[in-house]
Amino acid sequence: MTHDGFLTTLTDVNSFDSPAQSFVSEEGVPNARGRVLGGSSAINAGFYSRADRQFFENSGLGWDLVSVNQSYEWVERAIVFRPQLRTWQSAIRDVLLEVGVHPFNGFTLEHKVGTKIGGSTFDRSGRRQLC
Ligand SMILES: Cc1cc2nc3c(=O)[nH]c(=O)nc-3n(C[C@H](O)[C@H](O)[C@H](O)COP(=O)(O)OP(=O)(O)OC[C@H]3O[C@@H](n4cnc5c(N)ncnc54)[C@H](O)[C@@H]3O)c2cc1C
């Protein structure tokens, strides 16, 4: 349930008390999924972003975008935090910019072309938050 336990959970799949179970995707990629209340959100990396607006427009479903935005705002008040970048997150940001993934959008929860710092469902003490 903490930042520090993230990798341990993924390397300790399938044991009796592990919240993670291994599987192989239809494309043949080895992966893990949550077998616990909260599902894979209980074992994931906690990266949070709003969807691309085109996702709603192209889905073929009649989304009520006012409700969608109100839902985003509720989730973001409840469980989304601005992350403190550690060494590896800073390194990935710098690598993306160095190889030309521009522009740099800074911290934003919106879906943006380029590089950005997104939200995290780990709070400031490193504890995972679930709805
Ligand atoms: C390692 C990892 C990192 C990820 N990182 C991110 C990230 O940073 N940001 C992001 O947005 N997404 C991330 N994801 C993806 C995201 O977590 C999943 O897409 C999402 O949780 C899927 O939700 P779901 O409700 O469809 O399925 P799940 O969350 O998998 O829920 C399925 C639930 O059903 C239960 N279940 C299954 N079969 C049965 C059964 N027969 N009987 C009873 N219960 C059953 C399972 O135990 C589980 O609780 C990550 C996923 C993984 C594995």
The ligand as an ORCA input file, in Angstrom:
! r2SCAN-3c Opt
* xyz 0 1
  C       1.668     -3.192    -12.608
  C       0.569     -2.298    -13.121
  C       0.770     -0.935    -13.192
  C      -0.257     -0.098    -13.687
  N      -0.070      1.242    -13.629
  C      -1.108      2.053    -13.932
  C      -1.000      3.452    -13.729
  O       0.026      3.949    -13.223
  N      -2.070      4.228    -14.048
  C      -3.228      3.690    -14.575
  O      -4.167      4.450    -14.858
  N      -3.356      2.360    -14.776
  C      -2.341      1.531    -14.441
  N      -2.493      0.183    -14.579
  C      -3.747     -0.332    -15.154
  C      -4.942     -0.261    -14.189
  O      -4.574     -0.603    -12.864
  C      -6.018     -1.227    -14.708
  O      -6.315     -0.891    -16.057
  C      -7.314     -1.137    -13.924
  O      -7.079     -1.332    -12.542
  C      -8.295     -2.174    -14.470
  O      -9.494     -2.052    -13.730
  P     -10.647     -3.136    -13.883
  O     -11.692     -2.745    -12.898
  O     -10.994     -3.282    -15.331
  O      -9.985     -4.545    -13.497
  P      -9.254     -4.961    -12.159
  O      -8.808     -3.753    -11.402
  O      -8.232     -5.981    -12.529
  O     -10.422     -5.614    -11.280
  C     -10.892     -6.925    -11.470
  C     -11.340     -7.458    -10.091
  O     -12.094     -8.659    -10.296
  C     -11.613     -9.657     -9.403
  N     -11.882    -10.959    -10.032
  C     -11.349    -11.462    -11.173
  N     -11.862    -12.676    -11.420
  C     -12.741    -12.937    -10.423
  C     -13.598    -14.038    -10.130
  N     -13.665    -15.125    -10.919
  N     -14.350    -13.955     -9.014
  C     -14.304    -12.867     -8.207
  N     -13.518    -11.789     -8.439
  C     -12.753    -11.844     -9.535
  C     -10.138     -9.365     -9.225
  O      -9.623     -9.928     -8.026
  C     -10.156     -7.824     -9.183
  O     -10.404     -7.352     -7.877
  C      -1.488     -0.672    -14.123
  C      -1.673     -2.049    -14.064
  C      -0.664     -2.858    -13.554
  C      -0.911     -4.345    -13.455
*
